[in-house]
Amino acid sequence: MRSPIEAVLPYWLDRPDLEALEVAEAVNAAGIGGLWIGEMATFDAFALATAIGARAPGLGLRVGPLPISVRTPASIALGASTIAAVTGANVDVALGASSPFIVSGWHDREWSHSVGRMRETIECLRAILRGERVDYDGRYVRSHGFRLRNPLPHSRVGVGAFGPSMMRLAAKFAD
């Protein structure tokens, strides 16, 4: 039986990038229940989680926090669904606002309205994960006609919350 304890994949700038796979194998061998896989300037979180799921079968995979100004609800759902379909793993996602440096600097996207954008992203994402054909028209998030082929209705959605407003939103809308 797996432990209810979960681990977080570390990102050490002075360590080899592929060491992430060795860490995941060690977490799996220890019987830890899940591994949180974020993003830095190395791997795409969904691609890395898929590689980890192939090397560490049975390990629950938690992807994120993913920046809501860079990833759309449809792209998040597609990534999570891909991991689950390819590896058979239970997949949860976490969302975050990230930072102006990453969102605006790296990705040339607007970093603003984080609380409103987070609420709308969660609402839209949950419908997509349930397998609904979405027709979502928020102030910051819109998606029309998309339906996830392999839904994940039991996936949890977490929020990496910083600041009082985002904490209140996380308490109300996140798992």
N, C-alpha and C positions, 0 to 999 in steps of 0.2 A: 504494500500500500504506500502511496506517495504521501509525502509530508505536506501539510497545508502551508508550509513556509515556501516563499518564492525568492528567487535571486534576481539581481540586476546585472546585466552584462556590462562590465566596466569598459571605459574607453580611455586607455592610457596612451598619451601621445608618444611615449618612449618605448612602446611595445609593438611587436609585429601585428599587423591588422588581422591576419588569419588565426591568431591566437584565440580569437572569439569562438572559433569552432571547438578548440580544445577546452575552453572554459565551459561551453555548453555541454560537452561530453562529460566533464567532471560533475557538473550540476545534475545531469541525468543519472549518472552512476551513483550519486549520493542519495537518490530518491527524492530530491526536492521537486515540488509539485509544478513549478512553472518558472519560466525565465523571461524577464523583461528585456526587450531588444529595442534600443533607440537608434537614432541616427547621429552621425557626426560627419566628418569629411572623408569617410572611408567607403562604407557600403550603404546602398539603399536598404532600409529596414525590412521591407517585404522580401527582397531577394535574400538577404542574410537569414531571415527567419525561415525561409523555405530550405536553405542549405542546412540550417541547424536542425530543422524538423526531420530532414532525411538522415542526418547523422546521429540524432538523439531521439529515436522513436518513443512515443509515449509521454514526452515532455510537453506540458502546456506552454503555449507560446503567447506572450503578451507583447504587442508591437506598439511602440510609442515612448514618449509622447510625440505625436506627429503634428507639425505646424498647420493650423487650420487656414492660414492665409496662403499656404502653398499647395495643400492637398484638398481636393474637393470631396464631398461625401461619396460620390460615385467612385472616385479613384481609391479612397480608403476601403470601401466595401469590396471592390475588385481585388485589391491586394490581400485583404484578409481572407476572402473566399479562395483565392489562388493557393495561399499557404495551406488552408484546411483541406482543399481537394487533393493537392499534391502530396501532402505529408500525413493526412489523417489526424492531425493535431487539433486540439481545442484552441481556438484563437480568440483573444480579446484585444481591444485597441484602447489606447489612451491618446487624448488630444491635448494640445497646448497652444499657447499664443506664440511661443518662440520669442524672438527678439528682432528689433529693427535691423540690426546688423545682418542677420541671416535672411529674414523675409525680404527686406528691401535691397540689401547689398548683394546677397548671393542669388536671389531668385527674381529680383526686379518686380516684386509685388508690394501692394500697399499694406503696411502694418498699422492698422487702426481698427477701432470699434471691436476690440477683442471679445468683450463680454457678449454683445449682440451676435457677433459672428459665431461664437462658441455655442450659444443657445440654438441658433438656427442650424448649425452643422450637426449638433446632436439630434435634433428633431428629424432632420432629413435623413441622416445616417441610420437612425433606428428603423425608419420605415423601409429603407433599402435593405438592411440586414434581415428584416422580417420577410423579405421577398415581395414586397408590394411594388407595383409600378408607380413611381413617384410623380407627383405633380406639386412640387414645392416652390413657392414664390415668396421668399422672404426679402427683407431689405438688403441683406448682404449675401445670401446664399440662394441660388436658384437651381433647380434640376427638374426637367420635364421629360417624361416618357421612359426613363431608365428603369429597368427591372433586372435585378441580380439573378443570374441563372442558377447559382448554387447558394441559396440563402443561408444565413447563420443566425437564426432567431435567438439562440442562447448566448451569443457573444455579449460580453460586458463592455460597456463604454466608460472609460475613466477620464478624468481631467487632471492634468498637471496644473494646479491652481496656485497663482501667486497674486497676492493682494486681496483686500476684503471683498470687492465686487465679484471677482472670479471664484473666491472661496464660497460665497453665498450661492452662486450659480452651480458650482460643483455639488454642493450639499443638496440642492434641489433637483438637478437633472442627471447627474452621473451615477454610475453603479458603485 
